Amino acid sequence: MHFGLPPQAVPMTRDERGRPWLLPPLAHFGTGWSHSGDCLLLGLGEAVQLGVDLERLRPRPRMREVVARFFHPEEVRWLDSLSEEDCSDRFFRLWCAKEALLKAHGHGISFGLHRLRFAEDARGVLHLAWCDPALGEAARWTLHEWLAAPGYRAALAWYPAPASAGLPARAALPAIMPP
């Protein structure tokens, strides 16, 4: 997507939490930004609340402690039933999904990772199975996850903007940019 503007002329601001937002005439675009290691992930969607997360895959010696302390109880049970390798894979998938969705909501992980629960469907695709009502209706959230680059996991989450925006919801797959 190209706005026909030099980067320094793109009208932007940050909210009280530091999240970047586009200003009119581009305010109908939702944005998402994440960086990890040497990569930056940008997401842009029309008429959506959008969030992205990018995580460099690395050993997490205290992964199971993090899961037990912060994840939803059903996710904890699921991850506890997996081998170390499978648990690590699912941990990063869940972490990225949760962080992307909570960024889209505008609060980030301080809202509480336990206040939403993801599950795999029969094909192994993650979907939001339940969430705190403050996040909206779980069924209206969309998640896309992928390996963004060698050694990096990413997720894009979006929720339709209020109907008053009058635009169909569209989220473009984000771009990942190495330095």
C-alpha positions, -999 to +999 in steps of 0.1 A: +000+000+000+014+034-010+001+067+003+019+089-023+037+108+005+073+109+016+077+091+050+082+123+070+049+136+057+027+106+068+004+121+094+009+102+126+006+105+164+010+082+194-016+075+221-010+076+258+005+041+256+029+050+228+009+032+201+013+049+167-019+059+149-025+075+115-043+108+114-068+121+088-070+117+059-055+082+067-072+076+100-093+048+086-062+026+084-052+005+114-015+001+120+007-025+138+044-024+146+067-049+162+104-055+163+126-084+176+162-091+170+173-075+138+138-074+121+109-050+121+073-060+112+047-035+099+010-042+094-016-020+078-053-027+074-083-007+063-113-004+087-098-027+113-082-026+147-049-043+139-020-056+159+012-075+150+038-093+169+072-106+159+094-128+181+129-142+175+128-179+183+153-186+210+156-209+240+134-199+269+147-217+300+118-204+322+091-209+295+069-233+315+070-209+345+058-181+322+030-203+309+019-213+344+020-178+357+004-158+329-015-180+304-052-191+305-056-223+326-068-243+296-037-233+277-015-242+306-031-277+307-026-280+269+010-270+270+018-291+300+007-322+280+033-315+253+069-325+249+095-298+254+100-292+217+062-291+210+056-269+240+083-244+228+067-243+193+032-237+207+045-212+233+059-189+206+027-193+185+005-185+215+027-156+227+027-140+192-011-145+188-018-131+223+005-101+219-008-093+184-044-094+196-038-074+227-018-048+207-048-045+183-070-040+213-048-011+224-036-023+258-008-048+251+001-076+275-006-055+306-043-063+299-036-099+309-025-129+288-050-150+309-079-129+297-079-146+263-076-183+252-065-196+219-069-232+208-059-252+177-086-265+154-084-300+138-059-287+112-036-272+138-047-236+131-049-213+161-082-194+167-095-173+195-117-197+215-126-173+243-118-138+255-128-113+282-158-093+269-138-061+270-119-075+239-152-078+219-166-110+205-141-138+201-156-150+168-151-116+152-113-117+157-091-129+128-056-143+133-029-150+108+003-165+120+035-176+101+072-180+102+082-145+090+119-151+084+143-178+094+142-179+132+112-156+136+076-163+143+049-136+136+012-130+141-013-105+127-047-101+146-075-078+135-110-069+146-135-050+124-136-013+131-170+001+143-196+001+115-196+039+117-163+038+097-184+026+067-156+007+051-152-031+045-126-046+068-094-055+050-060-064+065-030-067+043-003-092+052+024-072+069+059-067+055+090-078+075+121-057+070+155-067+080+179-039+088 
